[in-house]
């Protein structure tokens, strides 16, 4: 029975070798590499009506990537058709759709299918999986490609439930709400807000932008890629490869400032401060926009049009904390009340809470959130002791603050495929990381994080676990160092059983 054949009925169980959860960059990459390895028995669950993950969920005005397009794409599926140095949401989504078509992934996709629960059957050595609509799957291997930037974070504001106007998060943008000539409040000044604020400011009547902590912002330097250069990329693949390599090493160099090189970090801070000074002439506004923590402690943002937007007559920049939200207004702690028609949250995602809204039950009936306790961990960010044949893509401590996460995804997918090949070569059905190996890796992460800007830069960020304050999202090193760690699978790191 093939993976695409027996999925028509919810009343029976479908058997596949691999179930992938999520059809963003991670899930699509995993599916492609399974096919290339000759592994046909797999399905990809996607909760939305379209593939794309983050790049389908986020469709707010101005949504774009902050990594150059030629690097924010699969190394094995380069595109010569990028129209800009920094791609927009639609262009990235179109790229992923072309990848699905090119590699024949459509028969393996199940859209509008929300993963709900997986339980490890120790007697059968399989995962029993249930989707929200009752679909049931038995899979030997479970791969999470859910990522971290898809469950929105909402602020806890007093009186929020009383607000009578439209309110929505940037990741669930409501295009049915007319913003023209309205009083609009934007809460948050993170990566999403600095993209959509310049887009909506010319349309609204009044825009109140509420900032809690100022971000470091460096020039974006975006530009259109000319037809001449696209033609060169098509004719001479080496040119395209060299351009990608240039972008990679330019981005990779930046991690040195995050890892403790004070000279490099201060040069980057000087660039950011000059960028602000050129566009913000009001000294009081500049003071409010100047971070009091080291660059890199929070996500460094890129924008050329955010600062100029703050100079508009219809934009009011508010740094006083919100005291309460009323039916038609917001009151700040200084007692000022501002009339509001629409409320938009640019407050990011619950990035340190993996596998939100679902259950994964491993050996001895232990649920993965209980196994993690206060801190999520995984060996190399991919495998978890007590959860055999489970692989997490972009798992704990594998995010980046300086380079393309697509590089990390490819490394993790290669590693996962090598684990599957190891099981096959050893004629074993089950692979589980040894607990002492996972703990040793966690201890290493603790040591390497010490002295980095993320640990000692003087800020609180979504990089940190909200309970412990530990950095659970980022890799404490360069992409090159991670790629080296992921080149091969050491059988001694794992328990292999039939």
Number of C-alpha atoms within 10 A of each C-alpha: 9 15 20 18 10 14 18 10 11 14 10 13 16 21 22 21 19 26 27 27 24 28 29 23 27 28 29 25 23 26 27 18 17 20 15 11 13 8 15 17 18 24 27 26 25 25 20 17 11 18 27 25 25 20 25 19 20 21 19 20 19 17 22 22 19 21 21 21 24 24 24 22 21 18 14 8 13 19 17 17 18 20 16 16 19 24 22 20 22 15 18 21 21 14 20 24 17 14 19 21 11 12 15 13 17 15 13 21 24 22 17 16 21 21 26 19 17 23 20 28 17 14 6 10 18 25 28 21 23 21 19 14 12 16 20 22 24 24 24 22 23 26 23 24 28 29 23 21 19 19 20 18 16 15 13 7 11 12 13 15 10 13 18 15 13 15 19 15 21 23 25 14 17 15 10 7 12 12 17 14 14 16 19 25 24 24 22 21 22 21 22 22 25 24 24 19 22 21 18 17 22 16 15 17 15 23 26 21 21 21 20 15 20 18 24 25 27 20 15 16 10 15 10 11 15 13 11 9 14 17 12 15 19 15 12 11 13 12 14 20 15 12 14 20 14 13 16 21 13 13 19 17 14 19 23 17 20 26 21 17 15 14 11 16 21 14 12 18 19 14 15 20 18 13 17 22 14 10 17 19 11 10 10 9 15 16 12 15 21 16 17 15 18 19 25 25 23 24 19 17 20 22 18 19 16 20 20 13 20 20 16 14 10 17 20 15 17 17 17 15 13 21 17 17 20 19 15 16 21 22 17 18 12 10 12 11 17 15 17 23 19 22 22 20 24 27 21 23 17 18 21 22 18 20 20 15 11 15 17 21 21 23 15 11 13 15 17 20 18 11 17 12 9 13 19 22 23 23 23 24 25 23 26 25 25 21 24 27 28 26 26 27 25 27 29 27 22 23 23 21 23 23 25 22 21 18 20 23 23 23 20 28 26 20 21 26 17 18 20 20 14 18 19 12 9 12 12 14 18 21 24 19 24 18 17 11 17 21 15 12 17 21 12 12 19 15 11 14 20 14 14 20 24 28 20 14 18 14 18 16 15 18 23 20 20 17 9 10 14 16 23 27 25 20 22 27 19 20 25 13 11 18 16 10 13 20 13 14 17 11 14 10 16 20 15 19 14 10
